[in-house]
């Protein structure tokens, strides 16, 4: 596989540079959207394409960090016992990276009122996400809720003692 950069022109005017990646596919397979050339198959990428893919990948990788930062104010909220009602696995895409989200739905009762909330956890492997979801169903959860706004709640991982890691 070789990579080369080129500056193409239209009517003598330079346009954005492109990057060619030349490779030889496995026998019997013609890759798409590759173009057959005398050097093998070529994929053309603009710098914008590469930057956009890297940006989506970075977002997917930084999502757990952002979620932890967002949960900092909830550490001062009150805690109550709740129950996990469902845990579903969904496939998500972030740039060049596929990952899996476990969508957890939970309920809790406060002063005779029922409340519900949701929590997400991401995994790179489908099997890990499915195992996590299977172990959570009908488990107890410690719910953090805002005292002056009890319908606003979250789950913090450090509060969940019986949960798989």
N, C-alpha and C positions, 0 to 999 in steps of 0.2 A: 504494500500500500504506500503510495506517495501522495504528498500534499504540495500543491503549488498555488501561488497567488498570481493573479493577472489583473491588468487594468484594461478593461474593454472600452471601446469608443463607439459612438454612434455619430456618423457623418463628421468624424474628426474631433468630436467633443468627448472628453473623458467622462465616464460614468463611474459609479461605485466599483471598487475592486471586488472581485469574486475569488473564492477559494475553491479549487478543484481537489477532490479526493479521488484518486485513482486506485482501483482495487480489482482483484480477480474473484468473481463469485464461485461458490461451489459448483461442480459440474451439474448441468441440467437445470440450473436455476438462473433466471434472468431477473435481476433486481429491479424494483421500481422505486423511485423515479429516475434511476440511473440512465445515462446516455452511453451507447456503445461508441467507443473511439478506437483509434489504432493502438492506444496504450492500455486498453482494457475498458472498464466501465468508469464513468465519471459522475460524481455528484457535485453540483454547484451550490455553494452556500454564499450568501451575502453576509457581510459583517453584522447586519441587522438581525438576520436569522440566528446567527450564533449567539449574539447578545441577548436576544429575546429568550432563547432556550436556556441560557445560563441564568437569566433573571428568574424564570419560572422554577428552575431547579433550586436556586437559592431560597426562594420563598417557601418551597416545600420543606427544605431542610431547617429553616429558621422558625417555622410555625410553632413547634413545641416550646422554643425559647420565648416567643412572643406570648404564648398562652400562660407561661409561668410568670412573666412580668405583669400581665393583666390580672393575675390572681393575687398579687401582693396585697391589695386593700382587703380582700376577703379573709385574710388571716386574722383580722380583728373582729370578724363577725361571730355571732353565736352559732353553736353547733347543736344539731338535733338528729335523732335517728330517723332514717328513711329506708325505703326498699327499692331495689332495682327492679323495674318492671320489664324492660326489654334491653337487649344489646344486639345491634345489627351491624354486620360488616358491609361496607361499601368500598368500591374501588374508586380511587381518585387519581388525577394526573396532575403533575406539576413539572412542566418543561419536559425534560428527557427522563424524568423519574416517575414511575408508577408507584403508588403506595396505597395503603388500605386504612380506612377510618372505621373505628368502632364507635357507633352512635349509641350512647347509653341514655335511657330514659328512666327517671327515678321519681318517686312520690314521697311526700312527707306530710304529717299532720301537725298543725300548730294551733293551739287554742280551739280545737274542734273544726278547723278549716283544713281542707285538703289542698295541697299545692303540688305542682309537678315542675320538673326541670330536665335539662339534658346536658350531657357531657360528651366530649369527643376525645379519643386517643388515637394517635396515628402509629402505624406499623409499616415496615418495608416488606415484610413477608406475610402473605395471605394466611398461612398456617398459624403463625403467631397471633394474628388478629382473631382468627376463628377460635383458637384455644382460649384466648382472653375473654371473648364474648360468651363462650359456652360456660365458663366458670362463674360468670357474674350473675346469670339469670336467677332471680328470686333471692339474691344475697342482700344482707343488710348493708347500708351505706351511711356514713356520717356526712350530713349535709350542712354546709355553712349557709346561713341566711342573714340578710341585712335586717337588723332589729326594727328600724323604722319603716322598712318596706319588705315584709316577709315573703312576698312573691318573687323577690330577687334572690336567687340562690346559686350555689355552685358546689362542685365536689373538688376537694383538694386531694391529690394522691397521697400525701403524707398522712392524711387522716384515715385512710382506708387500710386497716390492719389485716383483714382477712383476704384482701384482693391479691391476685397474682401480679407479679412485677414484670 
